[in-house]
Each structure stands twice: as structure tokens, then as C-alpha cells.
Amino acid sequence: MNATSPEAAAPGRIVLLTTSHRVAPGLLSWPAWQALRSADRVLCADGAHPQLPYLREAGIRLDEAAPTAEELIDACAGGHTVVVVATGEGEPALTDGLARLAGSGRVSMPDLELLPASYDLPGARLLDLVQVMDRIRVECPWSSQQTHKGLAKYGIEEAYELVEAIEDGDRDELREELGDVLLQVVFHARIAEEGRAEDGEAPFSIDDVAAGIVTKLIHRHPHVFGDETATTPEEVKEHWLRTKAAEKQRESVTDGIPLGQPGLALAAKLASRVRTAGLDVPLPTGEGLGYELLAMAVRAEAAGVDPEAALRVAARAYRDAVRAAEGVSP
């Protein structure tokens, strides 16, 4: 009887090829293309996998098949390499089966390799959020009826909840509240895609929103993206205000200040604009607490204190005192 050749006895190699649905199909790493081209067989259980048309176009011969762990090991016998293009779920049944066989100690296992063929870039999960929002906008009875005006109050609420999380120093809460604020941005952008030309509403998308802020940031940071220099925060602020003034071409330093914001914050913002512009504007005089609060807010801003935040701190201390008087724990 002839002895079995080393080649016939070689257990072979299994390569589990994973891809990210957030990266355009066909954009695979060089090691992935090498593995695909050198494989004896390429298998994929999902005939609708987005990578398949691009692999075929590149000349990769593949079979639409979902082998069991035992069948895959048999396919590797004789030193063969089999590449499995993983589905979106990552082939849990197959990997569990391979792990079970490897743990049994009764099977000569092929070499196992997990090969990521494409990687998520930072911010890739934002694409998931956009896709989820698209579906919710179409299929949710409540979300499909929302308008910019109807959502406005939620934007204000979420902004205040974010501020509270920051002031509390709760990082878990901060992460959650940032997500809620981000949702408001994506939600409004999704609604804006449905702008009606007959109503003078030019549609725009989340990509337009992102493109706008990217352009603005680059233009207002010439010390980062251009030839100017800035070595102190004060110089950075000077660049920012100069480029912003050129962009807006405002007639007054008060232009662009939202008058609907809380009173102390409004007063501090006006005082900041006046001080930055080097204007000498006496405070208006009049009877009543409002003018006294205005003077206090201006003094606070000049001293580098946010009067709105300072009042919130004092109000929280007052709340704690009330709860203590009630015998309620903080």
C-alpha cells in the first residue's frame, strides 16, 4: 500500500473574509485580493452579497454555497485554501462549528485566518444613523409627519440636557445626550431632503450640512489649513472673528445674535460682541430689575464668567436646600 503523500495529508487553510457595509463594495485591501486570487475555492452563502459583482468583474471564480464546518474542512484536504466571503452576520454558525471541531481534538484542523478586507473609517457609524433615520422617516407614523417647526422644541430640550450632563460630569450621560443632539441634526436634514420647490424650499441633505461646516471650519482656521500662524487662543479667536466678519458682511456687531435665547445669555453675548469690537457703549438706564440684571450680566462677562451658568449653579444649590428642608435626599 502506498504511503499518503505529504500534500494529500496537509489540512489546508480556511480564510474568513470580512467586509464593512459602510465601505463601497470592491474597495478591498491588497491582502484580501491576494487571498482571493490565490485561493483554490471562493465561497459565499449570500448570493446577493454586495461584493460578488465586483469579485466576478475582477475575474474571481466563486461558488454560492453555505458549507457546514465538516464540509469546509473536507474541501481544504490536500493543502487547499478556501476563502469564505462572510455575510453581514459574520457566519456565526460556521465559526461555531469550526470551534467545536477544533475543541474535540479528533479532527486535523486547517489553518484558520480571519482577514478583514475593508475597514470602517472614523465616523463610519454615522452612515448607520443616516440609514436608520431614512427608514424611520418613511415607516414611522409619528416621525413621517414631523416638520422643522414641530421638532424645534426638542432641539432646545436636548441642548439643555446636554449642558446638564456636562455640568454634572457624567460621561455616560454625556455620550447619550450627544447622541440625542446628533439625532436632531440628522432628523432635520432628512426632513430638508423633502423640500418643495413650489414653496420655495430648496432641498438639502446631511451631506450638504456636513459640507457646509467643513468649508466653514477650513476657512476659519487659516493657521491650520493655510499660511497664517497662531500660537495662542487669543490669536485663534482673532482669526475666527476676522474671517467670520468677512463671510457675514454684517452691518452691526449685534447681527446674528438670537434674541430668543435666555436673558442672561443674551446680555452676556451682546456684551462680548461690544467688548471684542472695542466699542464704548454705555449701558441703558431705567427702572426695574431687568436693568440691574443686565448690568450684572455685563460685569460677569467682562470678568470671564458665564452668568447663565453661574445662575444655574446657584439655582441647583437652592434646589438642594429645598430638598433638604423637605427631608428629601439630594
Order of alpha helices (4+ residues) and beta strands (2+ residues): alpha-beta-alpha-beta-alpha-beta-alpha-beta-alpha-beta-alpha-alpha-alpha-alpha-alpha-alpha-alpha-alpha-alpha
